[in-house]
Amino acid sequence: GAVREQGASLYLQNCASCHGPDGQGGDAGPPLVMAGAAGADFYLRTGRMPLGAPGQAPQRSEPHFDDAEIAALVEYVASLGTGPDIPQVTAGGDLHRGFELYTANCAACHGASGSGNAVGGGAAAANLHQANALDVAEAMVVGPGVMPRFEFDQRDQDAIVAYVLFLQSAPTPGGVPLGGFGPVSEGFVAVLIGLGVFVLVARFVGRRPRGPQAEVPAEEIQ
């Protein structure tokens, strides 16, 4: 149809030089035959593709295409193979179940608070505070970057999505979150700072040069 033809034209102009004219991949880009609609939608909607130059790390940014162009590209890329469809997201997932699944499967890389972490080899797990519900669901079935693909059923998928959205507005009553490793009490920080100042003052006083001792008159000693 006309939409797929538009997608094919956009693909040849913007994607084929790296991913190959038929999505088979090349030296500058991976194959797209298994990306599916979910993969194309995730990377295009979050502005991770197309890259400004081959070899760049995909990073979230403003989309390069408008909604109609993205839809056309998604339909065309999906026709290249048998990759995953765009997942459906149902609101109202079980938060407690989501917490359990997130802790077991996601927190090691994305952090307890979802703020992201370095995962080695120059790669980093994304900050989930910028993701919407569909971003999270798509990432689970696509496995972008070094992230593995997950095969959660609808109930568990919705639970994880609900928990990630909860993390975006969850309070941190203890104070400053350190890279997702949990809140740090202001009192604890104050104690550390106070002890540090105390040690510095003690060392300064201990190192002060002392003047000559004043002679005490003999009559005052008696």
NORTA-V693273 format. One record per backbone hydrogen bond with DSSP energy under -1.0 kcal/mol. NH is the residue of the N-H (numbers start at 1). CO is the residue of the C=O. E is the energy in kcal/mol with one decimal. If there is no record, write none. Layout:
nh: <NH;NH>
co: <CO;CO>
e: <E;E>
This chain:
nh: <5;6;7;8;9;10;11;12;13;14;15;16;18;19;20;23;25;26;32;33;35;38;39;40;41;42;43;44;45;46;47;48;49;56;61;70;71;72;73;74;75;76;77;78;79;80;98;99;100;101;102;103;104;105;106;107;109;110;111;112;114;116;119;123;125;128;131;136;137;138;139;140;141;142;143;147;150;157;158;159;160;161;162;163;164;165;166;167;168;169;175;178;179;181;189;190;191;192;193;194;195;196;197;198;199;200;201;202;203;204;205;206;207;208;220;222>
co: <1;2;3;4;5;6;7;8;9;10;11;11;15;15;16;20;19;29;23;23;32;84;35;36;37;38;39;40;41;42;44;43;43;53;46;66;67;68;69;70;71;72;73;74;75;77;94;95;96;97;98;99;100;101;102;102;106;106;107;180;111;110;123;120;117;114;128;132;133;134;135;136;137;138;139;144;140;153;154;155;156;157;158;159;160;161;162;163;164;166;172;182;177;178;185;186;187;188;189;190;191;192;193;194;195;196;197;198;199;200;201;202;203;205;217;218>
e: <-2.1;-2.3;-2.3;-2.7;-2.2;-2.6;-2.6;-2.4;-1.7;-2.1;-3.0;-2.2;-1.4;-2.7;-2.0;-1.5;-3.1;-2.9;-2.7;-1.1;-1.5;-2.5;-1.8;-2.1;-2.6;-2.5;-2.3;-2.2;-2.6;-1.6;-1.0;-1.3;-1.8;-1.7;-2.2;-2.6;-2.5;-1.9;-2.5;-2.9;-2.1;-2.0;-2.9;-2.4;-1.1;-1.5;-2.5;-2.6;-2.1;-2.5;-2.9;-2.6;-1.8;-2.2;-2.7;-2.4;-1.3;-2.7;-1.8;-1.9;-1.1;-2.8;-2.2;-1.7;-3.2;-2.8;-1.1;-2.0;-2.2;-2.9;-2.5;-1.6;-1.1;-2.3;-2.6;-2.0;-3.4;-2.7;-2.6;-1.7;-2.3;-2.4;-2.4;-2.1;-2.6;-2.3;-1.8;-2.2;-1.1;-1.3;-1.7;-1.4;-1.2;-1.7;-2.0;-2.8;-2.3;-2.2;-2.5;-2.9;-2.8;-2.2;-2.4;-2.4;-2.5;-2.2;-2.5;-2.4;-2.4;-2.2;-2.6;-2.3;-1.2;-1.0;-1.0;-1.2>
